[in-house]
Amino acid sequence: MQQNKWRSATAENIYKNHPDHQVRSAGTAPSARIKISEKLIIWADLIFAMEKKHKQRIIERFPEETYEKEIITLNIPDEYQYMDEELIEELNAKVADYL
């Protein structure tokens, strides 16, 4: 388990200079590099979760803040290194319809 070190950090890095969107990444594990917070959820218009368990954790921990938020599960397994070419391709394919 990488705790916001590879998948989310890769996603933030590849979209950080997007002309139409601001992005932030955060993990759901207590040991995450950057932890999901009430402030980040309120800030976000759209939330992407890498796995179903991440979406469940976010909703359970922040039920009021997520009540009217759209949370999309990308179903990207924790099997990639940071900035892995296959991970970048998978991220681009799965978020294309939303950005």
Salt bridges, closest charged atoms under 4 A:
GLU51 OE2 - ARG7 NH1 2.73
GLU51 OE1 - LYS53 NZ 3.93
ASP78 OD1 - ARG7 NE 3.84
GLU90 OE2 - LYS94 NZ 3.02
